[in-house]
Amino acid sequence: MNTLRQGSLTVLLCSACLFSAAHAALSAGDPVRGEWPSWRGPNQNGISPETGWVINGAEKPLWTAKVGLGYSAVAVHDGRVFTMGFDEEHSVDAIICLSEDTGEEIWKYEYPAEICNNGHDGGTLSTPTVDGTRLYTKNREGKCYCFDAATGKVLWYKDLQALYGTEMGLWGFASAPLIVGDTVIVDAGITLALDKMTGDLRWKTKDYGQGYSTPIDFEHGGKRLIAVMNASGLVILDAADGQERYFHEWKTFNNINAATPIIIGDRIFISSGANHGCAMLRMQEDRLEVVWESKVLKTAMNAAVLWDNHLYGFDDGVLKCIDLDGNEKWMERGLGLGAMMIGDGKLIIIDKNGGLVIADANPVRFNEMYHVQVLDGGKFWTTPILTGGRIYCRSSLGELVCRDHRGPA
């Protein structure tokens, strides 16, 4: 009897260990199933937390899909890929759910929309946000939806222009929904907190003028705060009630404040294109102090990425690395105005020609390790996404490519 009990105990302990190891692997970013729930990823920083993927991916794409006109990146959760696109023939926006493994369509929801083409092909701009069983979207006209992520059933809908008098900018509303606690934060010049279950208004700010940046939440001084880049500049809001805690004026030509702020302890890095530049700010008790300001990194659309005390990003059409004092460490020409993220210490870049480039993220020099043509036609401003060992790349014309970079089992 004692032998049987000891054997049973051994089996239970082994099973528990295997379960714990599997759970830990998934939590760390298991390369079999992806987890990229929102714009800039699970930690809102443009960095994939997973390891084990390989630089030299499979020769052919895992799958490709046509998702419609626009620049929406992907959100990935529970074996599903969510994105948005515009059907020019039928003048509808589509929210699309695809299989992570095959790219086959699981569900699609369409509604009437305008193309909003102002010299950039038009179409969708923002990225969906998945939160558990729910999916949240906001389009360039301020139409906000909450869906059942599994079925595509509409759970609630809000028209920000009709309800709150928000006004579209030159290129429409571009920011993605941000989940903070039990609210979904949507920015449209007026920043609003909506109950994520019902869509009811919790709080709203005054109108700062519409920028194109997605807000980010963070903790400082024991409080949950939200940083928003709008047409007026950087505003820091209290997540509980929307009250303004800090403000720094930062006006850019045509209000193109598009890059998400980067939180670095008590400092905040902001950057804009249109020959404006960048700045490092420090949160003091009652104000934002300018630590330094420079034109060394002018990010036109996508924000830089912080890695190992250095910032990597596109200075208009030149890829650069700078330190946190604003000193340029290197520059790399030839990639054009593209987009990038970081995974396991590697820069993952889509260049101006639709090429996927992987390079070492180091402050000494640009060291290209992999380059393959993945897209043809259109513009390539959508950030590539690494999750689940797969790299997703999209063109403005709606070609979505899933590349297989999964490592050995």
Protein Blocks (a to p, Z undefined) as FASTA:
>chain_A
ZZmmmmmmmmmmmmmmmmmmmmmmmmnopakbgcdfbghijnonopafbehiafblcfbd
fbdcdebjcjbdcddeehiacdddddfklopacdddddfklopafbdcdddddfkighin
pajfbdcddehjaccdddfkopacdddfknopafbdcdfklmnopacdfkopfbdcddeh
jaccddehiacdddfklopafbdcddebjafbdcddddeehiacdddddfklccdddfkn
opafbdcddddehhiafbccddehjaccdddeehnapcdddddfkbccdfbdcfkbccfk
lccddeehiacddehjaccdddfkopafbdcehjlpaddddeehiacdddfkopacdddd
dfkbccdfbdcdfbggdjdfbccddeehiacdddfkopacdddfbdcZZ
